[in-house]
Amino acid sequence: MAKEDILTLDAVVEEILPDGRFRVALENGHRIIVYTAGKMRRFRIRTVVGDQVRVEMSPYDLQKGRLVYRERGAPPRSSARRGRYR
């Protein structure tokens, strides 16, 4: 699969599922399950219900996708700011 075959769509997170997966609603009304991309996991980017996200999908499987970007909307919540434990 070439990089040109990837579809990039905007979506809204509807539900958080186990193992770093999310149920999202696309702009066109379809609901799919996406997993968190490796760089988002690596840099611990938190995604909560209601976040605007960008999803990459393969044209061969339109039921799954990869969450690659979380839009910066509201400022971070106070509960999201945690100190380091030593």
KOLDOBA-893758 format. One record per residue (C-alpha): residue number from 1; residue in one letter; x, y, z. Coordinates in steps of 0.2 Angstrom, whole numbers. Each point is the difference from the previous one (the first is absolute). Layout:
- NUM | A | X | Y | Z
...
% end
This chain:
- 1 | M | 0 | 0 | 0
- 2 | A | 8 | 16 | -5
- 3 | K | -1 | 16 | 10
- 4 | E | -11 | 8 | -13
- 5 | D | -14 | -12 | 3
- 6 | I | -4 | 6 | 18
- 7 | L | -16 | 10 | 3
- 8 | T | 2 | 14 | 13
- 9 | L | -17 | 5 | 8
- 10 | D | -5 | 10 | 15
- 11 | A | -10 | -8 | 14
- 12 | V | -7 | 2 | 18
- 13 | V | 4 | -13 | 14
- 14 | E | -16 | -8 | 6
- 15 | E | 6 | -14 | 11
- 16 | I | 16 | -6 | 8
- 17 | L | 3 | -19 | -2
- 18 | P | 14 | -11 | 7
- 19 | D | 17 | -2 | -7
- 20 | G | 2 | 18 | -6
- 21 | R | -15 | -1 | -12
- 22 | F | -14 | 13 | -2
- 23 | R | -17 | 0 | -9
- 24 | V | -1 | 16 | -10
- 25 | A | -13 | 8 | -11
- 26 | L | 6 | 6 | -17
- 27 | E | -6 | 16 | -8
- 28 | N | -11 | -10 | -12
- 29 | G | -9 | -8 | 15
- 30 | H | 9 | -17 | -1
- 31 | R | 6 | -8 | 16
- 32 | I | 17 | -9 | 0
- 33 | I | 12 | -7 | 13
- 34 | V | 18 | 7 | -1
- 35 | Y | 16 | -4 | 10
- 36 | T | 12 | 13 | 7
- 37 | A | 15 | 3 | -12
- 38 | G | 17 | -5 | 7
- 39 | K | 7 | 18 | 2
- 40 | M | -16 | 5 | 9
- 41 | R | 3 | -14 | 12
- 42 | R | 19 | 4 | 2
- 43 | F | -3 | 18 | 4
- 44 | R | -15 | -4 | 11
- 45 | I | -13 | 11 | -8
- 46 | R | -16 | -3 | 9
- 47 | T | -17 | -1 | -10
- 48 | V | -16 | 2 | 9
- 49 | V | -18 | -1 | -6
- 50 | G | -5 | 15 | -10
- 51 | D | 17 | 4 | -7
- 52 | Q | 2 | 4 | -18
- 53 | V | 12 | -12 | -8
- 54 | R | 8 | -4 | -17
- 55 | V | -2 | -18 | -6
- 56 | E | 10 | -9 | -14
- 57 | M | -9 | -14 | -9
- 58 | S | 4 | -13 | -13
- 59 | P | -12 | 0 | -15
- 60 | Y | 0 | -19 | 1
- 61 | D | -7 | -1 | 18
- 62 | L | -12 | 14 | 4
- 63 | Q | -5 | -6 | 17
- 64 | K | 17 | 3 | 9
- 65 | G | 12 | 14 | 1
- 66 | R | 15 | 8 | 9
- 67 | L | -2 | 15 | 11
- 68 | V | 15 | 11 | -5
- 69 | Y | -4 | 18 | 6
- 70 | R | -10 | 8 | 14
- 71 | E | -6 | 18 | -3
- 72 | R | 5 | 13 | 12
- 73 | G | -17 | 6 | 6
- 74 | A | -2 | 4 | 19
- 75 | P | 14 | 3 | 12
- 76 | P | 6 | -15 | 9
- 77 | R | -11 | -5 | 15
- 78 | S | 7 | 1 | 18
- 79 | S | -2 | -19 | 2
- 80 | A | 11 | -2 | -15
- 81 | R | 15 | 9 | 8
- 82 | R | 9 | -13 | 10
- 83 | G | 17 | 2 | 9
- 84 | R | 13 | -13 | -1
- 85 | Y | 1 | -14 | 13
- 86 | R | 16 | -3 | 8
% end
